Amino acid sequence: MPIVSRSPLSTGPVSASAADVRTVFSIVAVISGPKISVGYNPWSGRSLDADISSICARYGGGGHPVVGGIAFASAELERARSVAREIAEELAG
């Protein structure tokens, strides 16, 4: 699974070929705290064998079967990064 990395608080766009990316993650730092967004790319040509909302719910978030999100307290940026890595590994299968 290709990983595209930017600075930890970057708000600039990141792009990759649709065929290369099955799921997309972002960690955005806002005043209330970091937020993780996870989404399935339907143009990847690969199926998704997981329910993203259920995965996010384990960490206090929620969503829909193919998209989800998690909000963290303002002091939890490192935890948000760790959770994003765990979710990425799980979805990479």
DSSP file (Angstrom, degrees, kcal/mol; ACC not computed):
  #  RESIDUE AA STRUCTURE BP1 BP2  ACC     N-H-->O    O-->H-N    N-H-->O    O-->H-N    TCO  KAPPA ALPHA  PHI   PSI    X-CA   Y-CA   Z-CA
    1    1 A M              0   0    0      0, 0.0     2,-0.2     0, 0.0    20,-0.1   0.000 360.0 360.0 360.0 123.7    0.0    0.0    0.0
    2    2 A P        -     0   0    0      0, 0.0     2,-0.5     0, 0.0     0, 0.0  -0.468 360.0-153.1 -69.7 139.4    1.6    3.3   -1.0
    3    3 A I        -     0   0    0     -2,-0.2     2,-0.5    18,-0.0    18,-0.0  -0.964   4.4-161.9-113.1 126.2    1.9    5.8    1.9
    4    4 A V        -     0   0    0     -2,-0.5     2,-0.4    10,-0.0    12,-0.0  -0.941  15.2-167.4-107.2 125.2    1.9    9.5    1.1
    5    5 A S        +     0   0    0     -2,-0.5     2,-0.3     0, 0.0    -2,-0.0  -0.894  13.5 169.2-119.7 143.5    3.4   11.6    3.9
    6    6 A R        -     0   0    0     -2,-0.4     8,-0.0     1,-0.1    -2,-0.0  -0.821  51.6 -59.3-135.3 176.7    3.3   15.3    4.6
    7    7 A S    >   -     0   0    0     -2,-0.3     3,-1.9     1,-0.1    -1,-0.1  -0.247  60.5-104.8 -58.0 152.3    4.2   17.4    7.5
    8    8 A P  T 3  S+     0   0    0      0, 0.0    -1,-0.1     0, 0.0    21,-0.1   0.739 116.9  30.7 -58.4 -27.4    2.2   16.6   10.6
    9    9 A L  T 3  S+     0   0    0     19,-0.1    20,-0.1    20,-0.0    -2,-0.1   0.135  85.9 143.6-117.0  20.6   -0.1   19.6   10.4
   10   10 A S    <   -     0   0    0     -3,-1.9    17,-0.1     1,-0.1    19,-0.1  -0.314  28.1-177.1 -64.5 139.4   -0.1   20.1    6.6
   11   11 A T        +     0   0    0     17,-0.1    -1,-0.1     2,-0.1    17,-0.0   0.326  48.8 112.1-114.0   3.3   -3.4   21.3    5.1
   12   12 A G  S    S-     0   0    0      1,-0.1     2,-0.1     0, 0.0    -2,-0.0  -0.304  76.4 -88.7 -75.0 161.7   -2.1   21.2    1.5
   13   13 A P        -     0   0    0      0, 0.0     2,-0.4     0, 0.0    -1,-0.1  -0.359  33.4-162.1 -72.2 148.9   -3.4   18.7   -1.1
   14   14 A V        -     0   0    0     -2,-0.1     2,-0.3     2,-0.0    -8,-0.0  -0.997  14.1-174.1-125.7 133.9   -1.9   15.3   -1.6
   15   15 A S        +     0   0    0     -2,-0.4     2,-0.3     2,-0.0     3,-0.0  -0.948  13.3 164.4-133.1 154.2   -2.6   13.4   -4.7
   16   16 A A        -     0   0    0     -2,-0.3     5,-0.1     5,-0.0     2,-0.1  -0.958  50.8 -74.6-153.9 162.0   -1.9   10.0   -6.2
   17   17 A S    >>  -     0   0    0     -2,-0.3     3,-1.5     1,-0.1     4,-0.8  -0.377  41.2-126.5 -61.2 137.7   -3.3    8.0   -9.1
   18   18 A A  G >4 S+     0   0    0      1,-0.3     3,-0.6     2,-0.2    -1,-0.1   0.831 109.4  56.4 -56.8 -34.0   -6.8    6.6   -8.3
   19   19 A A  G 34 S+     0   0    0      1,-0.2    -1,-0.3    26,-0.1    -2,-0.1   0.722 103.6  55.3 -72.5 -19.4   -5.7    3.1   -9.2
   20   20 A D  G <4 S+     0   0    0     -3,-1.5     2,-0.5     1,-0.1    -1,-0.2   0.685  99.4  64.9 -85.2 -19.0   -2.8    3.2   -6.6
   21   21 A V    <<  +     0   0    0     -4,-0.8     3,-0.1    -3,-0.6    22,-0.1  -0.918  43.1 170.4-119.0 121.6   -4.9    4.1   -3.5
   22   22 A R  S    S+     0   0    0     -2,-0.5    19,-3.4     1,-0.3     2,-0.3   0.833  77.1  19.8 -93.1 -39.4   -7.5    1.9   -1.9
   23   23 A T  E     -A   40   0A   0     17,-0.2     2,-0.4    21,-0.1    -1,-0.3  -0.960  68.6-148.4-131.3 151.8   -8.1    4.0    1.3
   24   24 A V  E     -A   39   0A   0     15,-2.9    15,-2.2    -2,-0.3     2,-0.4  -0.954  13.3-172.1-122.0 136.7   -7.3    7.6    2.1
   25   25 A F  E     +A   38   0A   0     -2,-0.4     2,-0.3    13,-0.2    13,-0.2  -0.943   4.7 179.2-125.5 147.1   -6.4    8.9    5.6
   26   26 A S  E     -A   37   0A   0     11,-1.8    11,-2.2    -2,-0.4     2,-0.5  -0.991  14.4-160.7-143.0 145.4   -6.0   12.4    6.9
   27   27 A I  E     -A   36   0A   0     -2,-0.3     2,-0.5     9,-0.2     9,-0.2  -0.989  17.9-174.7-120.5 119.7   -5.1   13.8   10.3
   28   28 A V  E     -A   35   0A   0      7,-2.6     7,-2.3    -2,-0.5     2,-0.6  -0.958  16.7-143.7-119.0 129.7   -6.1   17.4   10.6
   29   29 A A  E     +A   34   0A   0     -2,-0.5     2,-0.3     5,-0.2    -2,-0.0  -0.830  28.3 168.0 -93.9 121.8   -5.3   19.5   13.7
   30   30 A V  E >   -A   33   0A   0      3,-0.9     3,-1.3    -2,-0.6    -2,-0.0  -0.759  52.3 -91.7-122.8 172.8   -8.0   22.0   14.6
   31   31 A I  T 3  S+     0   0    0      1,-0.3    43,-0.1    -2,-0.3    -1,-0.0   0.870 126.3  49.8 -54.9 -40.3   -8.5   24.1   17.7
   32   32 A S  T 3  S-     0   0    0      1,-0.3    42,-0.5    41,-0.1    -1,-0.3   0.679 126.8 -81.7 -75.3 -16.6  -10.6   21.4   19.4
   33   33 A G  E <   -A   30   0A   0     -3,-1.3    -3,-0.9    40,-0.2    -1,-0.3  -0.685  62.0 -41.0 136.9 170.8   -8.0   18.7   18.6
   34   34 A P  E     -A   29   0A   0      0, 0.0    38,-2.6     0, 0.0     2,-0.4  -0.309  48.6-159.9 -68.0 149.0   -6.8   16.4   15.9
   35   35 A K  E     -AB  28  71A   0     -7,-2.3    -7,-2.6    36,-0.2     2,-0.4  -0.996   4.6-150.8-130.5 136.1   -9.4   14.6   13.7
   36   36 A I  E     -AB  27  70A   0     34,-2.8    34,-2.1    -2,-0.4     2,-0.4  -0.894   9.5-168.0-104.5 134.8   -8.8   11.5   11.6
   37   37 A S  E     -AB  26  69A   0    -11,-2.2   -11,-1.8    -2,-0.4     2,-0.4  -0.981   4.1-173.1-119.2 137.4  -10.8   10.9    8.4
   38   38 A V  E     +AB  25  68A   0     30,-2.7    30,-2.4    -2,-0.4     2,-0.3  -0.994   7.8 172.2-130.5 134.7  -10.8    7.6    6.6
   39   39 A G  E     -AB  24  67A   0    -15,-2.2   -15,-2.9    -2,-0.4     2,-0.4  -0.999  28.6-126.9-146.2 148.2  -12.3    6.8    3.3
   40   40 A Y  E     -A   23   0A   0     26,-2.5   -17,-0.2    -2,-0.3   -18,-0.1  -0.736  21.6-136.0 -90.2 138.5  -12.5    4.0    0.7
   41   41 A N    >   -     0   0    0    -19,-3.4     3,-1.7    -2,-0.4     5,-0.3  -0.844  13.3-167.7 -96.0 103.9  -11.6    4.8   -2.9
   42   42 A P  G >  S+     0   0    0      0, 0.0     3,-0.6     0, 0.0    -1,-0.1   0.660  84.8  62.6 -68.0 -14.0  -14.2    3.1   -5.1
   43   43 A W  G 3  S+     0   0    0      1,-0.2   -21,-0.1   -22,-0.1   -22,-0.0   0.393  77.6  88.8 -89.5   3.0  -12.1    3.8   -8.2
   44   44 A S  G <  S-     0   0    0     -3,-1.7    -1,-0.2     2,-0.2     3,-0.1   0.728  90.7-132.0 -73.0 -20.7   -9.2    1.6   -6.9
   45   45 A G  S <  S+     0   0    0     -3,-0.6     2,-0.4     1,-0.3    -2,-0.1   0.509  73.6 106.4  80.1   3.5  -10.7   -1.5   -8.5
   46   46 A R  S    S-     0   0    0     -5,-0.3    -1,-0.3   -24,-0.0    -2,-0.2  -0.912  70.1-119.5-116.8 143.9  -10.2   -3.4   -5.2
   47   47 A S        -     0   0    0     -2,-0.4     2,-0.6    -3,-0.1   -25,-0.0  -0.356  17.1-128.4 -77.9 160.3  -12.9   -4.4   -2.8
   48   48 A L        -     0   0    0      1,-0.1    -1,-0.0    -2,-0.1    -8,-0.0  -0.952  18.5-173.1-109.8 117.0  -13.1   -3.2    0.8
   49   49 A D        +     0   0    0     -2,-0.6     2,-0.3    42,-0.2    -1,-0.1   0.008  62.2  67.6 -99.8  28.1  -13.5   -6.2    3.2
   50   50 A A  S    S-     0   0    0     15,-0.1     2,-0.7    41,-0.0     3,-0.1  -0.952  77.9-121.8-142.5 159.7  -14.1   -4.0    6.3
   51   51 A D     >  -     0   0    0     -2,-0.3     4,-1.8     1,-0.2     3,-0.5  -0.912  20.5-161.7-104.0 106.9  -16.6   -1.6    7.7
   52   52 A I  H  > S+     0   0    0     13,-2.3     4,-2.6    -2,-0.7     5,-0.2   0.853  88.4  57.2 -60.7 -36.5  -14.8    1.7    8.3
   53   53 A S  H  > S+     0   0    0     11,-0.8     4,-2.1     1,-0.2    -1,-0.2   0.889 106.7  49.5 -62.9 -37.4  -17.5    3.0   10.6
   54   54 A S  H  > S+     0   0    0     -3,-0.5     4,-1.2     2,-0.2    -1,-0.2   0.893 110.8  49.6 -67.7 -39.1  -17.0   -0.1   12.9
   55   55 A I  H >< S+     0   0    0     -4,-1.8     3,-0.6     1,-0.2     4,-0.5   0.945 112.9  46.2 -63.6 -47.4  -13.3    0.4   12.9
   56   56 A C  H ><>S+     0   0    0     -4,-2.6     5,-2.8     1,-0.2     3,-1.4   0.855 105.3  61.8 -64.0 -34.3  -13.6    4.1   13.8
   57   57 A A  H ><5S+     0   0    0     -4,-2.1     3,-1.6     1,-0.3    -1,-0.2   0.826  92.8  64.4 -62.1 -31.5  -16.2    3.3   16.5
   58   58 A R  T <<5S+     0   0    0     -4,-1.2    -1,-0.3    -3,-0.6    -2,-0.2   0.751 107.5  42.9 -62.3 -21.9  -13.6    1.2   18.4
   59   59 A Y  T < 5S-     0   0    0     -3,-1.4    -1,-0.3    -4,-0.5    -2,-0.2   0.187 131.8 -89.4-109.5  14.3  -11.7    4.5   18.9
   60   60 A G  T < 5S+     0   0    0     -3,-1.6    -3,-0.2     1,-0.2    11,-0.2   0.541  97.3  98.4  93.3   7.6  -14.7    6.6   19.8
   61   61 A G      < -     0   0    0     -5,-2.8     2,-0.3    -6,-0.1    -1,-0.2  -0.101  46.6-173.3-106.3-154.1  -15.6    7.7   16.2
   62   62 A G  E     +C   69   0A   0      7,-2.0     7,-2.5    -3,-0.1     2,-0.3  -0.922  15.9 142.7-175.8-161.6  -18.1    6.6   13.7
   63   63 A G  E     -C   68   0A   0     -2,-0.3     5,-0.3     5,-0.3   -10,-0.0  -0.993  52.5 -48.7 149.0-138.4  -19.3    7.0   10.1
   64   64 A H  E >   -C   67   0A   0      3,-3.5   -11,-0.8    -2,-0.3     3,-0.7  -0.775  62.3 -85.3-131.0 171.7  -20.6    4.8    7.3
   65   65 A P  T 3  S+     0   0    0      0, 0.0   -13,-2.3     0, 0.0   -15,-0.1   0.797 127.7  28.4 -54.8 -30.3  -19.4    1.5    5.9
   66   66 A V  T 3  S+     0   0    0    -15,-0.2   -26,-2.5     1,-0.1     2,-0.3   0.467 125.1  37.7-114.1  -1.2  -16.9    3.3    3.5
   67   67 A V  E <   +BC  39  64A   0     -3,-0.7    -3,-3.5   -28,-0.2     2,-0.3  -0.991  61.7 155.4-144.1 151.5  -16.1    6.5    5.3
   68   68 A G  E     -BC  38  63A   0    -30,-2.4   -30,-2.7    -2,-0.3     2,-0.3  -0.980  17.2-155.0-163.5 173.4  -15.5    7.4    8.9
   69   69 A G  E     -BC  37  62A   0     -7,-2.5    -7,-2.0    -2,-0.3     2,-0.4  -0.990   4.2-156.2-156.1 160.3  -13.8    9.8   11.3
   70   70 A I  E     -B   36   0A   0    -34,-2.1   -34,-2.8    -2,-0.3     2,-0.4  -0.998  10.0-152.7-141.1 134.6  -12.5   10.1   14.9
   71   71 A A  E     -B   35   0A   0     -2,-0.4     2,-0.3   -36,-0.2   -36,-0.2  -0.895  14.1-166.2-108.9 140.6  -12.0   13.3   17.0
   72   72 A F        -     0   0    0    -38,-2.6     5,-0.1    -2,-0.4   -12,-0.0  -0.825  29.4 -92.9-121.3 159.9   -9.4   13.5   19.7
   73   73 A A    >   -     0   0    0     -2,-0.3     3,-2.3   -40,-0.1   -40,-0.2  -0.304  47.2-101.9 -66.2 158.1   -8.7   15.9   22.5
   74   74 A S  T 3  S+     0   0    0    -42,-0.5     3,-0.3     1,-0.3   -41,-0.2   0.746 121.0  51.9 -58.8 -26.1   -6.4   18.8   21.8
   75   75 A A  T 3  S+     0   0    0      1,-0.2     3,-0.3     2,-0.1    -1,-0.3   0.307  90.9  82.7 -91.9  10.0   -3.4   17.1   23.6
   76   76 A E    <>  +     0   0    0     -3,-2.3     4,-2.5     1,-0.2    -1,-0.2  -0.071  43.2 122.2-109.4  34.1   -3.8   13.8   21.7
   77   77 A L  H  > S+     0   0    0     -3,-0.3     4,-2.2     1,-0.2    -1,-0.2   0.918  79.8  48.5 -61.7 -43.3   -1.9   14.4   18.4
   78   78 A E  H  > S+     0   0    0     -3,-0.3     4,-2.2     1,-0.2    -1,-0.2   0.893 111.3  50.2 -65.0 -38.8    0.5   11.5   19.0
   79   79 A R  H  > S+     0   0    0      2,-0.2     4,-2.8     1,-0.2    -1,-0.2   0.915 109.0  52.3 -64.1 -41.5   -2.4    9.2   19.9
   80   80 A A  H  X S+     0   0    0     -4,-2.5     4,-2.4     1,-0.2    -2,-0.2   0.910 109.8  48.9 -60.8 -42.0   -4.2   10.2   16.7
   81   81 A R  H  X S+     0   0    0     -4,-2.2     4,-2.1     2,-0.2    -1,-0.2   0.917 112.1  48.8 -62.3 -42.8   -1.1    9.4   14.6
   82   82 A S  H  X S+     0   0    0     -4,-2.2     4,-2.3     2,-0.2    -2,-0.2   0.917 111.7  48.4 -63.5 -44.8   -0.8    6.0   16.4
   83   83 A V  H  X S+     0   0    0     -4,-2.8     4,-2.7     1,-0.2     5,-0.2   0.907 109.2  53.5 -63.0 -42.3   -4.5    5.2   15.7
   84   84 A A  H  X S+     0   0    0     -4,-2.4     4,-2.5     1,-0.2    -1,-0.2   0.905 109.5  48.8 -60.0 -41.3   -4.2    6.2   12.1
   85   85 A R  H  X S+     0   0    0     -4,-2.1     4,-2.5     2,-0.2    -1,-0.2   0.923 110.9  50.1 -63.4 -44.1   -1.2    3.8   11.7
   86   86 A E  H  X S+     0   0    0     -4,-2.3     4,-2.2     1,-0.2    -2,-0.2   0.914 112.7  46.5 -60.9 -43.5   -3.2    1.0   13.4
   87   87 A I  H  X S+     0   0    0     -4,-2.7     4,-2.7     2,-0.2     5,-0.2   0.914 111.2  51.9 -66.1 -42.3   -6.2    1.6   11.1
   88   88 A A  H  X S+     0   0    0     -4,-2.5     4,-1.6    -5,-0.2    -2,-0.2   0.913 110.6  48.2 -60.0 -43.4   -4.0    1.7    8.0
   89   89 A E  H  X S+     0   0    0     -4,-2.5     4,-0.8     2,-0.2    -1,-0.2   0.907 112.0  49.6 -64.3 -41.8   -2.3   -1.6    8.9
   90   90 A E  H >< S+     0   0    0     -4,-2.2     3,-0.7     1,-0.2    -2,-0.2   0.923 113.2  45.2 -63.9 -43.9   -5.7   -3.2    9.5
   91   91 A L  H 3< S+     0   0    0     -4,-2.7    -1,-0.2     1,-0.2    -2,-0.2   0.753 104.2  62.5 -73.7 -22.9   -7.1   -2.0    6.2
   92   92 A A  H 3<        0   0    0     -4,-1.6    -1,-0.2    -5,-0.2    -2,-0.2   0.739 360.0 360.0 -71.5 -21.5   -4.0   -3.0    4.4
   93   93 A G    <<        0   0    0     -4,-0.8    -3,-0.1    -3,-0.7    -2,-0.1   0.430 360.0 360.0  68.3 360.0   -4.8   -6.5    5.5
